[in-house]
Amino acid sequence: MVYIRNKKVKGIDYAYLVQSVWDPKKNMSRQQTIKYLGKASQITIEDIPEEYRDDTKILAFVAAFSSYQEERKTLVSKIQEELFARLTSCNVTGLVDIYEKYSRLFGLTEFYDKLLKPVMYRIGDLWQQGQLDVATEHASTNTAISLIKIINERLTVRTTEPGTSSEYKVVICTPDGELHGLACNMIESLLLNKGFKVYNISTSIPTDYIVDYIRDLQPDIIFISITLVENIKSAERLVQQIHAKYNNKLPVVVGGSAFNSMDRYPDSIINSFIMKNASFGDIIKLVKVSIQ
């Protein structure tokens, strides 16, 4: 296994390309340096021997530490291509591998914002343009859902450890008629990662049932995700009923790709935070502010 090892000397990061080599005498693996790469911030992909340049671990490290913006964009694009290939081929194991390597350096939020979300948008656009068949689009989406399920299961195990969870409760839902829950699952991941108690009840549930569920649970904030424009009206009714029950005191966040192509926010969705083209990092910041 080949990877880059980082060593900090007097506050400066230096990088070494190393590989794990099995030592039969000591019955253990040891590191063997392949190449000294110099200051981590000065590394470019050209500094990496050609046979290792397509390794996701290598690409992620250089993208994380490089001070060259164009270099970082190029490397992230290469990782996106790898992610696209594994999504469309339903390679869940390969996706988990990319997630583990990339998120270790950049974190979960960056993994979703910089990799998974753009690639899923690309898959949707290709389907709309007729360049990707509907079966492949559905299979890719289901594969992404499987990946997020694995991530969430790991996060759930971690946040059940004593002292790691928050007392704040978050409900994530979609309006009646909305059948797309991928964004809800990603938001669930990010909130679990921050230690919140998350109740993801997507997808489509009748409005009255959602309001009753919220009444019984008494959450601190509500997320409503809308993918299709035609479901905005249903979301409006849901928001109005929530506020009618709670006298406008419960924070409600509404967002999703349904708003991305709109020039302005619909005025009829009252007393809610409407997030258009928001990053997942922005969503987490909004949760903290809203709860406070």
Secondary structure, 3 states (H helix, E strand, C coil): CEEEEEEEECCEEEEEEEEEEEECCCCEEEEEEEEEEEEHHHCCHHHCCHHHCCCHHHHHHHHHHCCCHHHHHHHHHHHHHHHHHHHHCCCHHHHHHHHHHHHHHHCHHHHHHHHHHHHHHHHHHHHHCCCCCHHHHHHHHHHHHHHHHHHHHHHHHHHCCCCCCCCCEEEEECCCCCCCCHHHHHHHHHHHHCCCEEEECCCCCCHHHHHHHHHHHCCCEEEEECCCHHHHHHHHHHHHHHHHHHCCCCCEEEECHHHCCCCCCCCCCCCCEEECCCCHHHHHHHHHHHHC
